[in-house]
Amino acid sequence: MLLYAQRQYLNTHFSNYDPARQDMWAEYNRPWDYDHIVAQDRIAGKREKYREFDKIWLNSIGNIAAISFEANRSKNNGLQFDEYQSNEEALLYDRRIEASPFEITRYQSESGDFANITYERFCNIYGVTFNMMKVLLENTILSNTLQQRKDLFMKIKEQLPDSVFCFAASDTKDHLLTREQDWAREWIGVGFEISDYFVCCEWDARKNEGKPIDVEIGIRKIPETMITKEKLDKVADLSIDGYEKITNNDWWYYWKDASDMMEVDQIVEEMKNLKLKLEKHRLVPNPQFFS
């Protein structure tokens, strides 16, 4: 992570170094050294009041930099910062550290400043790395089957604009799908709320000999809620042809296999019928939900 954050410095100063060559990985072949910006001798070798506090930050990545061996050796007692000053941006260097007294461990205020400066550089290093990872996360590459599921559910939402996407977790909790990478989750559903219930179609994106399996459709709990006896009792006498009534499940009230129902129009029609069933059961008024 540190080397990635310092890639501009490394590429400029060690352009002949080839990281793909395994014989160059040994420390004695590496053209840089890991330097403590605030030298170890200024903290680890002291016996002052704030030594233990300062030691927490001494070996933090925020106080470490990869610089040339020559520059590291030329640091006179840890107080020469020429290399850092000449490569301030590339080394994510903060000149405020130069104002610290040699014996930082003796002073509360200066120890606090050292911690704050080191922490900020620590965050900058992670921030640079995150900006690289963010691009990867925002452009999730899905397998063919996962992409097929996403395309199917997006088309369902086009016809049922009030529907939302959710994914089920293994701890019987589920959550609304808000990030692009969540499309890679195992169980994903698309559905809409009706009173205390959720009309939903779910699929774990598996196939057997090219045919979808484990596609489910029915009435289940609303995402981020739990099934309760009261809600179960309210729909206990609801009769839906072809659906199994579930009484001992953490997810479903009524369920059926929809593996042979993979056309968008079929799924949408089935979900509309489930909505009408709930409305006729007098659980909710009869709004103009669909045009």
C-alpha positions as CSV (number, residue, x, y, z in Angstrom):
1,M,0.0,0.0,0.0
2,L,2.8,2.4,0.9
3,L,4.7,1.6,-2.3
4,Y,1.6,2.2,-4.4
5,A,0.9,5.5,-2.7
6,Q,4.6,6.4,-3.5
7,R,4.6,5.0,-7.0
8,Q,5.5,8.4,-8.5
9,Y,8.6,8.6,-6.4
10,L,9.6,5.0,-7.1
11,N,9.0,5.3,-10.8
12,T,11.1,8.5,-11.0
13,H,14.0,7.4,-8.8
14,F,14.2,3.7,-9.6
15,S,13.1,3.5,-13.2
16,N,15.5,0.6,-13.9
17,Y,14.0,-1.6,-11.1
18,D,11.8,-4.4,-12.5
19,P,9.4,-5.6,-9.9
20,A,8.5,-8.6,-12.1
21,R,12.0,-10.1,-11.6
22,Q,11.9,-12.4,-8.6
23,D,15.7,-12.1,-8.1
24,M,15.1,-8.4,-7.4
25,W,12.7,-9.1,-4.5
26,A,15.4,-9.7,-1.9
27,E,16.1,-6.8,0.4
28,Y,19.7,-6.5,-0.7
29,N,18.6,-6.0,-4.3
30,R,15.9,-3.5,-3.5
31,P,17.1,0.0,-4.4
32,W,15.2,1.7,-1.6
33,D,15.1,1.6,2.2
34,Y,12.1,2.0,4.6
35,D,12.8,5.1,6.6
36,H,11.2,6.4,9.7
37,I,10.4,10.0,9.0
38,V,10.6,10.7,12.7
39,A,13.6,8.5,13.5
40,Q,13.4,5.6,16.0
41,D,16.2,7.0,18.1
42,R,14.1,10.0,18.9
43,I,11.4,7.9,20.5
44,A,12.2,4.2,21.1
45,G,15.5,4.9,22.9
46,K,14.0,7.5,25.3
47,R,12.6,7.3,28.8
48,E,10.5,10.4,28.8
49,K,6.8,10.5,29.9
50,Y,5.2,10.2,26.5
51,R,7.4,7.5,25.0
52,E,4.8,4.8,25.1
53,F,2.2,7.0,23.4
54,D,4.7,8.1,20.7
55,K,5.8,4.5,20.1
56,I,2.2,3.8,18.9
57,W,2.8,6.1,16.0
58,L,6.5,5.5,15.5
59,N,6.1,2.3,13.4
60,S,2.8,3.4,11.8
61,I,2.7,3.4,8.0
62,G,2.1,7.1,8.4
63,N,5.6,7.5,9.7
64,I,7.3,5.2,7.2
65,A,8.6,6.2,3.7
66,A,10.4,4.3,1.0
67,I,13.4,6.4,0.0
68,S,16.8,5.7,-1.6
69,F,19.5,4.1,0.6
70,E,21.7,7.1,0.0
71,A,19.0,9.5,1.2
72,N,18.3,7.4,4.3
73,R,22.0,7.2,5.3
74,S,22.4,11.0,4.9
75,K,19.8,11.8,7.5
76,N,21.9,13.3,10.2
77,N,20.6,11.9,13.5
78,G,17.1,11.8,11.9
79,L,16.9,15.6,11.4
80,Q,17.8,15.9,7.7
81,F,14.6,16.1,5.6
82,D,16.1,17.2,2.3
83,E,14.9,14.2,0.4
84,Y,11.3,14.7,1.7
85,Q,11.4,18.4,0.9
86,S,12.5,17.7,-2.6
87,N,9.8,15.1,-3.1
88,E,7.1,16.5,-0.9
89,E,4.1,15.5,-3.0
90,A,5.4,12.2,-4.1
91,L,6.2,11.1,-0.6
92,L,3.0,12.6,0.9
93,Y,5.2,14.6,3.2
94,D,4.1,17.1,5.8
95,R,6.7,19.8,6.6
96,R,5.0,20.5,10.0
97,I,6.9,17.5,11.4
98,E,10.2,19.5,11.1
99,A,9.0,21.8,13.9
100,S,9.0,18.9,16.4
101,P,11.7,19.0,19.1
102,F,14.3,16.2,19.0
103,E,13.0,14.8,22.2
104,I,9.3,14.5,21.3
105,T,8.6,12.1,24.1
106,R,9.2,14.8,26.7
107,Y,6.3,17.0,25.7
108,Q,2.6,16.4,25.7
109,S,1.6,19.0,23.0
110,E,4.4,18.0,20.6
111,S,3.6,14.3,21.1
112,G,0.0,15.1,20.1
113,D,1.2,17.0,17.1
114,F,3.3,14.0,16.0
115,A,0.3,11.7,16.4
116,N,-1.9,14.0,14.4
117,I,0.6,14.5,11.5
118,T,1.3,10.8,11.3
119,Y,-2.4,10.0,11.4
120,E,-3.2,12.4,8.6
121,R,-0.4,10.9,6.4
122,F,-1.7,7.4,7.3
123,C,-5.2,8.5,6.0
124,N,-3.7,10.0,2.9
125,I,-1.9,6.7,2.0
126,Y,-5.1,4.7,2.5
127,G,-7.0,7.4,0.5
128,V,-4.7,7.1,-2.5
129,T,-5.1,3.3,-2.4
130,F,-8.9,3.5,-2.0
131,N,-9.2,5.8,-5.0
132,M,-7.6,3.0,-7.1
133,M,-9.8,0.3,-5.5
134,K,-12.9,2.5,-5.9
135,V,-12.7,2.3,-9.7
136,L,-12.6,-1.5,-9.5
137,L,-15.5,-1.7,-7.1
138,E,-17.6,0.7,-9.1
139,N,-17.1,-1.4,-12.2
140,T,-18.1,-4.8,-11.0
141,I,-17.7,-7.5,-13.7
142,L,-20.5,-10.0,-13.4
143,S,-20.5,-13.6,-14.8
144,N,-22.9,-14.3,-17.6
145,T,-25.5,-15.8,-15.3
146,L,-25.2,-12.9,-12.8
147,Q,-25.6,-10.4,-15.6
148,Q,-28.6,-12.3,-16.9
149,R,-30.2,-12.1,-13.4
150,K,-29.5,-8.4,-13.2
151,D,-30.9,-7.7,-16.7
152,L,-34.0,-9.7,-15.8
153,F,-34.7,-7.9,-12.5
154,M,-34.0,-4.5,-14.1
155,K,-36.7,-5.2,-16.7
156,I,-39.1,-6.3,-14.0
157,K,-38.5,-3.0,-12.3
158,E,-39.2,-1.1,-15.5
159,Q,-42.7,-2.6,-15.4
160,L,-43.1,-2.3,-11.6
161,P,-41.5,1.0,-10.9
162,D,-42.3,0.9,-7.2
163,S,-40.2,-2.3,-6.7
164,V,-36.8,-2.4,-5.1
165,F,-33.9,-4.8,-5.1
166,C,-32.6,-6.6,-2.0
167,F,-30.2,-9.3,-1.1
168,A,-30.5,-12.0,1.6
169,A,-27.7,-12.7,4.0
170,S,-26.9,-16.0,5.7
171,D,-27.9,-14.7,9.2
172,T,-31.6,-14.4,8.2
173,K,-31.1,-10.7,7.6
174,D,-31.6,-9.0,4.3
175,H,-30.8,-5.5,3.0
176,L,-31.7,-3.2,0.2
177,L,-29.2,-3.4,-2.7
178,T,-27.5,0.0,-2.9
179,R,-24.0,-0.7,-4.5
180,E,-23.1,-2.0,-7.9
181,Q,-21.0,-4.9,-6.4
182,D,-24.1,-6.1,-4.5
183,W,-25.3,-7.6,-7.8
184,A,-22.7,-10.4,-7.1
185,R,-24.5,-11.5,-3.9
186,E,-25.9,-15.0,-3.8
187,W,-29.6,-14.4,-3.2
188,I,-31.1,-11.3,-4.8
189,G,-34.7,-10.4,-5.1
190,V,-36.9,-7.8,-6.7
191,G,-40.3,-6.8,-5.2
192,F,-42.6,-4.2,-3.7
193,E,-44.3,-3.7,-0.4
194,I,-48.0,-4.3,0.3
195,S,-48.9,-3.4,3.9
196,D,-46.7,-5.6,6.1
197,Y,-45.7,-7.9,3.2
198,F,-43.3,-8.0,0.3
199,V,-44.3,-9.5,-3.1
200,C,-41.0,-10.7,-4.4
201,C,-39.2,-12.8,-6.9
202,E,-35.7,-14.2,-5.9
203,W,-33.0,-16.1,-7.6
204,D,-29.6,-17.2,-6.6
205,A,-28.4,-17.2,-10.2
206,R,-27.6,-20.9,-10.4
207,K,-28.4,-23.1,-13.4
208,N,-28.5,-26.8,-14.0
209,E,-27.7,-27.9,-17.6
210,G,-28.3,-24.3,-18.7
211,K,-31.7,-24.1,-17.0
212,P,-32.3,-21.7,-14.1
213,I,-32.9,-23.4,-10.7
214,D,-33.9,-22.1,-7.3
215,V,-36.0,-19.3,-8.6
216,E,-38.6,-18.3,-6.0
217,I,-41.7,-16.1,-6.1
218,G,-44.3,-15.3,-3.4
219,I,-45.1,-13.2,-0.4
220,R,-42.3,-12.7,2.1
221,K,-41.2,-10.4,4.9
222,I,-40.3,-6.8,4.0
223,P,-36.5,-6.4,3.7
224,E,-34.8,-5.4,7.0
225,T,-37.8,-6.7,9.1
226,M,-38.7,-10.0,10.7
227,I,-41.6,-12.5,10.3
228,T,-43.9,-12.2,13.3
229,K,-46.8,-14.4,14.6
230,E,-49.1,-11.5,14.2
231,K,-48.3,-11.0,10.5
232,L,-48.4,-14.7,9.9
233,D,-51.9,-15.0,11.5
234,K,-53.2,-12.1,9.3
235,V,-52.5,-14.2,6.1
236,A,-53.0,-17.6,7.6
237,D,-56.3,-18.2,5.7
238,L,-55.1,-16.6,2.4
239,S,-55.6,-19.1,-0.4
240,I,-53.4,-18.9,-3.4
241,D,-53.5,-21.7,-6.0
242,G,-50.1,-23.3,-6.6
243,Y,-48.4,-21.7,-3.6
244,E,-47.3,-23.4,-0.4
245,K,-48.1,-21.7,2.9
246,I,-45.0,-21.5,5.0
247,T,-45.3,-21.5,8.8
248,N,-41.7,-22.2,9.9
249,N,-39.5,-20.1,7.7
250,D,-37.5,-16.9,8.3
251,W,-38.3,-15.5,4.9
252,W,-41.5,-16.5,3.3
253,Y,-45.3,-16.6,4.1
254,Y,-46.3,-18.1,0.7
255,W,-43.9,-19.5,-1.8
256,K,-43.5,-21.5,-5.0
257,D,-40.8,-22.5,-7.4
258,A,-40.6,-20.2,-10.4
259,S,-37.7,-21.8,-12.3
260,D,-40.0,-22.4,-15.3
261,M,-41.2,-18.8,-15.2
262,M,-38.3,-16.8,-16.4
263,E,-40.0,-14.4,-18.9
264,V,-40.3,-10.9,-17.6
265,D,-44.0,-10.7,-18.5
266,Q,-44.8,-14.0,-16.7
267,I,-43.1,-12.8,-13.5
268,V,-44.7,-9.4,-13.6
269,E,-48.1,-10.9,-14.1
270,E,-47.6,-13.3,-11.3
271,M,-46.5,-10.5,-8.9
272,K,-49.5,-8.4,-9.9
273,N,-51.8,-11.3,-9.1
274,L,-50.2,-11.7,-5.7
275,K,-50.9,-8.1,-5.0
276,L,-54.5,-8.4,-5.9
277,K,-54.8,-11.4,-3.6
278,L,-53.5,-9.4,-0.7
279,E,-55.8,-6.5,-1.5
280,K,-58.9,-8.8,-1.7
281,H,-57.8,-10.2,1.6
282,R,-58.6,-6.8,3.1
283,L,-55.1,-6.3,4.3
284,V,-54.8,-3.0,2.4
285,P,-57.1,-0.7,0.5
286,N,-57.3,-1.1,-3.3
287,P,-55.2,1.8,-4.6
288,Q,-54.4,2.3,-8.3
289,F,-51.0,0.7,-7.9
290,F,-50.7,-0.3,-11.5
291,S,-51.9,1.5,-14.5
